[in-house]
Amino acid sequence: MLVHTYTVEVDHDFRRYLTGIGKFTYGTLDYQGDSRSDKTYTLEGDVIYKMTRNLWIKGTLRRDILDSNIAGASSASTL
């Protein structure tokens, strides 16, 4: 299998105690010796709230998509 993955990430501090992170990932999976070829997409958003120097709360929302050229092998999920 030959895998390529590319990621772009953007961070922004809204306040000293509040950070937002956005991330997009694109990948290809080529199965050597087989006709199957998959593409993966991930879109992720994080929010970090820094209550104290040692205590942080993090929330994450992520959407994963697998797009395959094989019928019935594609999938999508939200976490």
Secondary structure by P-SEA (a helix, b strand, c coil): cbbbbbbbbbbbcccccbbbbbbbbbbbbbbccccbbbbbbbbbbbbbbbccccbbbbbbbbbbbbbbccccccccccc
